[in-house]
Amino acid sequence: MNYDFLNLQLFAVQTTGDLSDEMKTYYEERLIDLAEPRLVHDQFGDKYPIPANGGKVIEFRKYSPLAKALDPLTEGVTPDGNSLNVTAVTAEVKQYGDFIQLSDMLQLTAIDNNVVQCTKLLGAQAGRTLDTLTREVLNGGTNVIYAPKISAEGEETPVNSRATLDATCRMTVDLVFKAAATLEAMNAAPIDDSYVAIIHPFVAYDLMRCPEWVDAHKYANPENIYAGEIGKIGNVRFVKSTEAKIWKGSGCPSGLAVFSTLVLGASAYGVTEVTGGGLQHIVKQLGYGEDPLNQRSSCGWKATRAAKRLVEEYMVRIESCSAYSATAEAN
């Protein structure tokens, strides 16, 4: 199965003049290489492309399951039948982007180092921006499990809010099993063969010390490992990302950062993009716009994006502290 989560055909270089095919390909690939690894939170959402000029609002449709048909049929009598129960969920599509203006630097005959460096910086910025937009939507979910407090004797005390977490509230294998059980109880389908958790490296540090941990290379073929995947516990596969949500300050325990670990089932959320405008790398030559002396060129990116939680029951957020909570900063 192909686990690529970017439609690379949506990346397009736009210029005001005739760049060579070699330069167009080079600049485009530099942006793709740097943006792709950061879009972890988009990887497991259902993709809902809408046509260009299709408006700024997309409507997702959720179909309610049918009740069991437990009444026996009567011979010769047609039953009443059933009907679809459809709920509409809408999201507004918005544009995001940025650019860097250059002076007398874009050359048509060779790849310019300044444009390359701009592309690196902008590609990283685009990746983090788009990833964060989806991440913030997912972390607004209503299903939350808080890591319990653990005493020196190993006794657990339940926690019911983010603010009452403390330094002993660490990620454990038991919390992972609880999250998976919650998804299973709601009949959430797995993504491929397992649920998927997006975890911060600091939280993974606590979790990977558990003896139940299984390294990814011990249970899966390399071509079947998701981007960023590090291992598996039970029926939950873990994808590590430095962009996993961190809270600190208001609403958090004093001086401690709180980490989110998202455990996802299939079709929990959707990501939409306008055809042809998913992510564009835009290079302008010297003299574009009102530039009579050919003093300015620019390099930038533009993206059209919306994300929406579709089925709250198909995602669980585990909130915990970590050995790094005292020094970690919010993101």
ABEGO torsion letter per residue (X at the ends): XBABABBAAABBBBBABBBBAAAAAAAAAAAAAAAAAAAAAAAABBBBBBBBGAEABBBBBBBBBBBBBABBBBBGBBBAEBBBBBBBBBBBBBBBEBBBBBBGABBAABBBAAAAAAAAAAAAAAAAAAAAAAAAAAAABABBBBBBBBBAAGBBBBBABAAABBAABBBBAAAAAAAAAAAAAAGBBBBEABBBBBBBAAAAAAAAABAABBBAAAABBAAABBBGBAEBBEABBBBBBAABBBBBEBGBBBGBBBBBBBBBBBGABBBBBBBGAABBBBBBBBGBEBBAAGABBBBBBBBBBBBBBABAAABBBBBBBBAAAAABBBX
